[in-house]
Amino acid sequence: MFLSHLSKIQKSPMDSRQLRYFAAMYEQGTLSNAAETCRVAVSALSHHLANLEAEFGAPLFVRKPRGLQPTAAGERLYVHAKSILKAMSAAEKDIREAGTEISGEVSVGMAYSAVKAIGVDLARRVVSDYPKVRLSLSESLSG
């Protein structure tokens, strides 16, 4: 019966909003508490949940009189959702900060004599002028 119900639901690709809503439902345990947390209507959350279940072809929660109990699929999706949402947040923060300050990993390869002549001064200058840059110096024989 569940699968026949799912086949009638319009499928749409999963997006970050659905993952945020799903995580709120999981963490809050009820649609009404999740709706309050997300500041959306309960019917909107119910719709997004139905779309996710249709997309995965499996129930994510067991509906109980006093809330939602995650199924095994719901437990697994929650782990992935939290990881994805955390990565998206980190990417957003990184992009926002990228416009204001130079950051990231920089690798520089030099001959031994160049590292000996300017390596320490270069490293000091990078640390003082660009604290969010992670400098990696590697030396090798010239030639």
FENTA-V360283 format. One record per residue. N is the residue number from 1. PSI is psi as a letter, one per 40 degrees, with the letter a starting at -180 (999 if undefined). Layout:
# FENTA-V360283
n=N psi=PSI
n=N psi=PSI
This chain:
# FENTA-V360283
n=1 psi=d
n=2 psi=d
n=3 psi=d
n=4 psi=d
n=5 psi=d
n=6 psi=d
n=7 psi=e
n=8 psi=e
n=9 psi=h
n=10 psi=h
n=11 psi=h
n=12 psi=i
n=13 psi=i
n=14 psi=i
n=15 psi=i
n=16 psi=d
n=17 psi=d
n=18 psi=d
n=19 psi=d
n=20 psi=d
n=21 psi=d
n=22 psi=d
n=23 psi=d
n=24 psi=d
n=25 psi=d
n=26 psi=d
n=27 psi=d
n=28 psi=d
n=29 psi=e
n=30 psi=i
n=31 psi=d
n=32 psi=d
n=33 psi=d
n=34 psi=d
n=35 psi=d
n=36 psi=d
n=37 psi=d
n=38 psi=e
n=39 psi=f
n=40 psi=i
n=41 psi=i
n=42 psi=d
n=43 psi=d
n=44 psi=d
n=45 psi=d
n=46 psi=d
n=47 psi=d
n=48 psi=d
n=49 psi=d
n=50 psi=d
n=51 psi=d
n=52 psi=d
n=53 psi=d
n=54 psi=d
n=55 psi=d
n=56 psi=e
n=57 psi=f
n=58 psi=i
n=59 psi=i
n=60 psi=d
n=61 psi=i
n=62 psi=h
n=63 psi=h
n=64 psi=i
n=65 psi=d
n=66 psi=f
n=67 psi=a
n=68 psi=h
n=69 psi=h
n=70 psi=i
n=71 psi=i
n=72 psi=d
n=73 psi=d
n=74 psi=d
n=75 psi=d
n=76 psi=d
n=77 psi=d
n=78 psi=d
n=79 psi=d
n=80 psi=d
n=81 psi=d
n=82 psi=d
n=83 psi=d
n=84 psi=d
n=85 psi=d
n=86 psi=d
n=87 psi=d
n=88 psi=d
n=89 psi=d
n=90 psi=d
n=91 psi=d
n=92 psi=d
n=93 psi=d
n=94 psi=d
n=95 psi=d
n=96 psi=d
n=97 psi=d
n=98 psi=d
n=99 psi=e
n=100 psi=d
n=101 psi=i
n=102 psi=h
n=103 psi=i
n=104 psi=a
n=105 psi=h
n=106 psi=h
n=107 psi=h
n=108 psi=h
n=109 psi=h
n=110 psi=i
n=111 psi=i
n=112 psi=d
n=113 psi=d
n=114 psi=d
n=115 psi=d
n=116 psi=d
n=117 psi=d
n=118 psi=e
n=119 psi=d
n=120 psi=d
n=121 psi=d
n=122 psi=d
n=123 psi=d
n=124 psi=d
n=125 psi=d
n=126 psi=d
n=127 psi=d
n=128 psi=d
n=129 psi=d
n=130 psi=g
n=131 psi=e
n=132 psi=e
n=133 psi=h
n=134 psi=h
n=135 psi=h
n=136 psi=h
n=137 psi=h
n=138 psi=i
n=139 psi=i
n=140 psi=i
n=141 psi=h
n=142 psi=i
n=143 psi=999
